[in-house]
Amino acid sequence: MTDELTEGLLVSLADAAIQVEAAVRVVPGDRWDEVIHTGDGAWTRRQLLGHMAANDLRQLVRVRIGAGIPQAGDDLAHAAELEVHDWNRARVAERAGLETDQLVDEIRENRSALIALLRGLTPEQRARPMPFRGEPTPLDQMVPVLIGHLDEHASDSPVLSEAAEEATGDSRPSPGARRAPGWPARMARRCASTRGTRPTPPK
């Protein structure tokens, strides 16, 4: 993966976090515990934010292991995150008592750590396959897929900001936001993607 491509992907990772933070700031405080979609594993706005806060933790583990620089406990953490449904539920539950400002802080901190890790890899480390969704995957295929997941949370931010629109009567989307009909169900399926599913390489 070239330095130019790497830097472009890192900018995209940073931009997604900025969009999430902007959406969070306009949601009224009394709307965070509303369920935003129903069905198996339904989430409130607060739980969705908790999921976003935790999501980069598994990316850090995957990259460290793949790059050959694991930290103590990364092997156990990686084994746990392979059980996608259980991992998502556990991480959201751990954050149940946190305020939205704390969750935004964690999103920022974890994203910054992921960007720093990716930026610090050597060319040889970037060339190694990463353990991603149960299969060894080149970093230049893995990173766009995980950006797609994270960016969809951010760019479809009206799922968060619609509460502010209803409260203020302003139907304009927040800057950078895109409407996405059927988003909640589609995002639920993506967040609960099954283990071992090979991502489609970006074109």
C-alpha positions, 0 to 999 in steps of 0.5 A: 500500500503506497504512502499516498493511499495510506494517507488518504485512508487515514484522512477518511478515518478522521473525517468520519469521527468528525461527522459523528461528533457533529451529529451528536452535538445536536441531539437533545439530551432527552432523546438518547434513550429512544430505540432507533430500530426494532428487532433482534438486538435493537439499539437506542441512540445511546447504544449506537454511540457506545458501539461506535466508541468501541468499534476501533478497539477490535481494529487495533487488535487486528492490525497489531496482530497482523503487523506482528506487534501484538500486545499482551492479551491481544490473542484473547481479545481477537478470539473474543471479537470473532464472536461478533454478536456477543462482542458487540453486545458486551461492548455496548453493555460496558458503556451503558452508564457513560454520558454522550460526551464520554462516548464521543471522547472515546470515539476520538481517542480510539480513532486517533490511536488507530490512525497513529498505529496505521501511520506508524507501520513499516512498508513490510508490516503494511504488506502483511495480511491482517486477521479480518473477519476470520480470514487473512486480508491485505491491509489495502482491502481491510481498511476500506471495508472498515472505513465503509462501516465506520463512515456509514455510521457517520455519513448516515448521521440523521439517525442521530440528528433526526431527534434534533430536527423534530425538536427544532422543526428544522428538517435540514440534514446536518452538514455532510449528512446523507439520508438513507432510507431503511438505514437502521435495519441495514446498519444492524445487519452490517454491525452483526455481520457473520464471522468468516464473511469475506469482504468484497474487495473495493473497486 
